[in-house]
Amino acid sequence: MKFFAFRSIRTRIMAGATLLSIALVGSVVSVWAKTESHLYRQEKLNEAKLFSKVLSTTLFSNHLAEKNWSQIRLNLDLLMKENEDFVYILVSDARMDNQIVGASPGDFQGQYIPDIVPLEVTNTALNVSGKSSIVDTFVLRDIQFLGMMRAKKGERVMEVASDIQMLTGKKIGTLRFGISLRQVDRVVAYAVNQALMVGAVGLGIGLLSAYILARRLSKPILELQMSAIKIAAGDLQHRAQIHSVDEIGILAASFNEMTAALQGSFSKLRRTLESFERFVPNKFISAIAPEGIENIHVGVAVKRNMTILFCDIRGYTSMSEVMTPLETFAFLNDYLACMGKAIDEAGGFIDKYIGDAIMALFDDEATDGALKAAILMQSALSKFNYERTASQRQGRSQNSLPKIVVGIGIHRGEVVMGTVGFACRIDSTVVGDAVNIASRIEGLTKQYKCGILITESVVSSLEYPEFFALRLIDNAVKVKGKDEAIAIYELQI
């Protein structure tokens, strides 16, 4: 049915309840009308049978036997005057070939087959033998009595016919009279109106009840829908406030349990992502997996022009030989923490740790951030050395703690960022000639006894070169694995 296409549950309930109410009201009206019609008709039928029996055996039998037709006609007119339900009354004499000897109205006197009802009705009436016949029919013309309309052409009537017999039982005639069904129709119409009124009240009550029921059922469902929208928008703290004890309440409780489970899962996933970003920088992920880390696979690579910074501790091997593994591990963590913070403040990100060495990348168009990071790293290292010395003076360390010195090399060029490995083990990396040059430049800091060395490509990409103190160290130096000579500069602090 059409109402099943409605999208709203409230509308479906209302439509279903309305159709059910209409069906019930229609059934009640129909049954009521038929019952009233049947009862009133049966009442009329019983009255007609009794009236027919009385008239045919007492009032007309003697007069008809004596051929006292004038008295019969007077009695017929009197009956018509006293009972408005009579449309016509006919008395025919069987001894005269069923000629009508008395009629009211008098138009039909002397006729054999009156033109008041269909012929088959007349034949049925004249063939009555020993009992009454009752037939529903209609009149063939307008019938008036004493100037008043008793029935119009086509109007429904009930014709009753019975034998007129002598005391010996011999049939001498037939009594026929038509009773208007107008009163029956009025009673039926009244019954239908009453039923419709009751049905309208019932329909109104049904619709109101359906509306209340639909509202009670749909309201918590709409609340669940709004809760689902809020949760889909990211509000995992939200809970559906439905406390009914029916199936919807059970559904709401399950919904809240699901939301709590989702909140726990997303919190765990968020912590996992935060931990993952500590292993693979977010800038690296956004470059090789712009659609999300779930789309990372082996062999993904992009080309970028980046600034590469290498930092390495001088004499780390000999330094680590005098420390236990745990002391070495603790030292590295403290050292890398202060260096990493400086790089992060300057806008770079660490690509990897190679023992004590650090490889950092800067994705900016200019190289100012890399130089700022180098300055901050040297400053952080001075503070780190001071704190180590202070710790030694307070007796917290039994071994002599040497001063940490680092070399920093910076170069800018084209690199390839991507993933390497196989299906079960993937690693992120940056490869290219620029990476090798940056590593070689860091190695030259030992040869030139400089803390920070940068290449010509870094200097030419500075946005504000006047902010930095630069000194040309070598106009044409060849680095290992590079045929062309490059110029290198010292960044002075």
N, C-alpha and C positions, 0 to 999 in steps of 0.2 A: 504494500500500500504506500501511498505517497508520503504519509507522515514519517515513515521509516527513513526517508531521505533527509529529515531534519537533523542538523548537526548538534543542536542543543538538547541535552537530556531533559531539561525542564520543558522544552517545547514538545518533546516526544511524549512525556508523561501527560502533559496537558492535552495533547491531541488524542492520545489513547483513551484518557479518562472521558474526554468529550464524546468521542465516538461510542464508547461503552454506555455513557449516560443517554445519548440519543437513541441507541438501540434498545435500552431498557425502557425508556419513556415511550418509544414507538410501540414496543410490545405491550406495555401496560394499556396504552390508549386503544390499541387494536383489540385486545382481549376484553377490555371494559366495554367498548362500543358493541362488540359482538354479543357479549353477555346481556347487556341491557336490551339490545334489539331482540335477542332470542326470548328473553323473559317477557317483554311487553307483547311481542308477537304471539307467544304462547298464551298469554292472558287474553288477548283479543280472540285467538282461535278458540279457546274454551268458551268464551262468552258467545261467540258466533254459533258454536255447536249447540249450546244450551238454548240460545234464542231460536235457532232453526227448529230444534225439536219441539219446543213449546208452541211456536207458531203453526208448524205443520200439523200437529196432532190435536190442538185445541181450538186455535183461533180460526183457521181456514178450512179445516176438514168438513165441518158441518155445512158451512156456507157454500163450499164448492160442490158438495154432494147435492145440495138443494138448488144449485145454480143461482145462488143469491149473490150475484156479481156486484151489484151496487154496494152491498155491505162490505164486500171484500175490498172494493176500491176506497171506501171511506176509511176502513181500518188501515189500508196501506198509506194513505195520506197522513193519517194521524201518527203512524209510526215514523214517517219521514220528518214530520214536524218536531217530534219529541227527541229524535236522535240524529244529530248532525253528522255522525260518522257514516250513515247510510247514504250511498250515492244513488242507488236505484233499488226497487223491489218489484219483482215480476212473479205473477201467478199464472201458470199455463194449465189448460184442461186437456188431459190425456185422451178423453173421450171425443175431443174435437181436433184430433191430430196435433195436440200440443199448441193450440192457439192461445195466445196471451189474452186472458179474460179480465185480468186486473193488473194495473201497472201504476207505478208512481216513480217519476213523472208519468202523466197519462199519454205521452207521445207514442208509447210502445204498445198500447192496447190494440188488439186485433191482429198484431203481427205474429208470424210463426217463428221467424228467425230475426231477432232484433239486431239492428246495426250498432249495438252499444259496446259489444266485445267481439273478439275474433270468433269465427265459426267453430273452431275446435273446442272452444270453451263452452259454447252453447250445446254442442253434441255431447260433451262430457256431462253437462248438467242434466240433459234430458234422458240420458242413459243411466242415471242413478237408480239403484234398485236396493231398497232396504237399508240404506245408510246414507250419510251425508258425504258430499264431496267438497273439498276446499281447494281452490286454484288461485295462484297469483297471476294476475293478468293486468291489462291496461285498457282504458276506455278509448273508443275509436272517434269520439266527438265530444264537444263540450256538452255538459249536462247541467241544466238549470232547474230549480224547483222554487216555485213562488217568487220568481224574479231574482233569485240568488244563485250564484254559481256553486254547484256541488262538486264538480270535477272538470278539469280542463282536458282537452284532447292529449292523449299520451300519458295521463297521470296513472300511477300504479294503484290498483285496487285488489282486494281479496274477495273473490266471489264464492259464496256458500250456496250449495244447492241440496235440497232434500225432498224426499217423496211426500206427497199428501195422500194419505190412505183413509179408507173407510174403516169402520170398526171391524169389519170382516178381514181386513188386511189387504184389500184390493187397492192397487194404486189407481188414483183418479186424477192426479195432477202433479205438478212440480212447483216448489217454491224456490225462487232464486233471489238473492240480494247481494249487492256489492257494498263492501265496507272500505272506506278510504284508508289508505296507509299513511296519510299525511301526519296523523298524530304519532304514528310509529317513527316516522322520519324525524319529527320534532324531538321526540324522546331520545332517539339516537344522537341527534345533533347536540342536544343538551348534555348527554352523557359524554360525548366526545369533547365538548367544551370543558366540562368538569375535569375530564381526564387530562386535557391539555394544560389546564391551570395547575393541577397537581403535578403533572410532568414538568411544567416550567419551574415550579418551586423545587422539585427534585433535581432538575438539571442545574439550577442555580446553586443548590447546596453541593451537588456533585462537583461542579466547576470550582467552587470555593475550596472544597476539600482537596480537589486535585491540585489546585494552585499551592495550598499550604503544604501538601505532601511533596509536590515537585520542588518547592523552595527548600524544604527541610532536607531533601535528598541531594539537590544540586548545590546548595550552599557549601557544604564541606568539600564537595568535589571541586568547586571553583577555588576554594581555599588551597586545596592540594595543587591545583594548576598554578596558582600564584606562587606557592612555595617552590614548585619545580622551576618556574621562571627565575626566581631569585637565586636558587642554587645553581642553575645553568649559567647565571651571570657571574658566579664566583663566590656568592655569599654562603659558604659552607657552614657558617655558624647558625644559620637560620633553621628553625624547626617548625613543623606544622602544628598549630595550636588547635587540635581537634581531640575532644575528650569523650566522644560518644562511645557507647558499649556495643554498638552494632558492628556489622561487617565493615562499614566505612571507617569506624574508629580503629578496628584491627588493621585496616589498610594504612591508616595514618601512622599508627605505631610502627608498622613495618617500614613505611616510608622514612620515618625519622631514624630507625635503625640503619637503613641503607645510607642515609645522609651522614650519620656518624661514622659508618664504615668508610664512606667516600672521603670524609674529612681526614680520617686517619691515613688512608692510602695516599691522598694528595699531600698531606704533611710529610709523609715518608718520602714521597717522590720529590717534593721540594727540597728536602734535606739531601736527597741523593743527587739532585741536580747541582745544588750548591757545592757538594763535595766533588762532583765531577768537574765543576769549573775550576777547582783548585788544581786538578791534574791537567785539564785542557782549558786555556784561557777563553773567556767568552768572545773576545774579538777574533780569536782563531776559529771558533765554532761558527760565528756569523759569516766568516769568509768562506769556509769550506762546506757549511751546511746551513744556508740561509732558511731552509724550510724546516729546520729542527734537527736535533741530534739523532732522532730516530731514523733519519734518512742518511746517516753517515755510512759509507761503505769503502772498501779498499779501492784505491786508485783515483779518488776524487782530488782534483788539483786546480788551483787558480794562480794566475800570474799577478804579481803586485810589485810596485816600486816601494821599497821600504828602507828604513834606516836600521842597521844592525849594530848592536853594542855587545862586545865581548869584554868580560871582566875576569881576571885570574889573580890568585894570591901568589906573591913572590915567596919562593922557598917553602911551599906547603909540604913537599915530600919530607924534607928534613924535620919540619915542625911536627908532622903527624907521627914521626918515628919515636918521639919522646912522650907521646900521649897514649893512654889506653884506648881501645876501640870505643868505649862508652864516652870517654872524655872527647875523643875526636867527633863522635856523633853529636854530643851536646854543643861543642864549639861550632860545628858547621851550622846547626840549627839557629844558634844565636846570630852568627855572622850573616847567614842568608836572609834572616828575618829583617835585619836593619838595611841590607842592600835592596831587598825586594820592596820594602816600604818606600824607599827613595825612588825607585823606578816607577812604582805605582803612582806616586804623587806627581811625577813628571808626565804622566799620560802614556807610559809604555806598558808592556806586559812581557813576562818572562816566558820564553819558549821552552827552555829546558835547563836543567842543572847537569853539568858534566864534572862530577866530583866537586871540587871547590870552585870550578868555573861557572860563570853565569852567561847565558845567551839571552839577550832581550831584544825585542822588536818594537819599532815605533811606526805606526801606520799613517802619520800625519803627512801632509804635503810638504811642510817645512821640516827642517832638522833641528829647530830650536829646542824642542822637547828632549831630544837625545842628549844634547849638550847640557841642558839643565839637569837631567838625570845624573850625568857623570859628575857634575859639581856637587849635587846633593849626596851622591854615593861617597865621595871623598870626605864630605863634611860628616856624614853618618859614621864613616870609618874612624874619623878622629875621635868622635864621641865614644865609639865602641872600644877603641884602644885605651881611652882615659878610664872608662869603667872597669876594664880588665886590670889595669894597673892599680886602681883603687881597691879592687877586690883582692889583689895580691898583697897589698900593704896591710889589709885588715886580717891577713892570715887565712883567707878562705881557700887558697890554693897552695899546695906544698911545692909545686914545680915553678920554675921561672917562666913567665909568660912573655914571649917575644912580641914586639910591635908588629902589627899586621900591615903589610904594604901590598897594594894591588896595582895592576896595570890595566888600563881601559883602552880599547881600540874601537873606533866607530867608523863605519863606511855606509854609503847609500848606493843602492842599485836594484836591479830587477831580480826577484826571487820567485820560486815556486812553492806555494803553501799547499799541503795535501796530506793524504793518509797513505801509509805503507804497511805492509804486513800480509796477513792472510785472514781467512774468515774467522778464526778463533782468537786472533791477537792482532789488533790494529793499533798503530801509533801515529801521532801527528808529528809532522816534521816540516822544516823549511830548508830547501836546498837551492843551490845556485852559486855562481861564481862570486857574487857579492858576499855571500856568507863566508866563503874561504878567505876573501880579501880582508874582511873584518877580523877574522881570527889571526891572520898574518900581521895585521897592523897592531893588534894587541901584543903579539910576540915581539914586535920592534920596540916596545916601550922599555924592554930590558936593555937593548942595544943603545938606544938614545938616552937612557936614564930619564925618561919622562913618565909622569903619572897618567896623562891622557893624550892619546894621539888620534887625530882625525884626518880624513882624506879630503882631496880637492872637491869631490862630489858632495861632501857634507857641507863644506864652506859655501859652495855655490848655491846651495838650497836653503841657506839661512834666511829667515824673514827679517830678523833684526840683528845683523852681524855686529853692529856697534855695541851691543850689550855684552859681547864676549871678548876676552883678551886672547888673541890668537898670535902665535909666532911660527913663522915658516921654519921648519926643521930641515927639510930636504926637498928640493925642487923636482928631483927626478930619482925616485928610488924604485928599485925592482923588488917586488915581493915574490916569494917562492910560488912557482906555478903560473906566473903572469909574465908575459913577454913585454908588455908595454910598461914604461916607467910612469909612476904617479907621484904627485906632490903630497907631502904630509905636513900637518900642522900640529903644534902643541897647544892644547887648551890650558891656559894658565889660570890658577886660582889665587 
